[in-house]
Amino acid sequence: MKDEKEKFYKDRNVWLRGLFMLLFIFLMGVAKFVMLVVVVLQFLVVLFTAEANDNLLQFGKSLSVYQYQIRNWPLT
């Protein structure tokens, strides 16, 4: 039993998975901030021009798909 615990902590795949989890948490935070900026910019564009900016709209859609993919990453 003691050998199993030692092997678990020495397993490179476990550490690599943890590193990827931290990386995706960081990227999700960046993506949320960027999404907030896009939302505010789109609001200001609509406020002053009375029409949506298609580039911001497309970028926001792409960013939301990326966030969905990160959030629903398979855990297996």
Stockholm file with secondary structure:
# STOCKHOLM 1.0

chainA/1-76         MKDEKEKFYKDRNVWLRGLFMLLFIFLMGVAKFVMLVVVVLQFLVVLFTAEANDNLLQFGKSLSVYQYQIRNWPLT
#=GR chainA/1-76 SS CHHHHHHHHHCHHHHHHHHHHHHHHHHHHHHHHHHHHHHHHHHHHHHHHSSCCHHHHHHHHHHHHHHHHHHTCCCC
#=GC SS_cons        CHHHHHHHHHCHHHHHHHHHHHHHHHHHHHHHHHHHHHHHHHHHHHHHHSSCCHHHHHHHHHHHHHHHHHHTCCCC
//
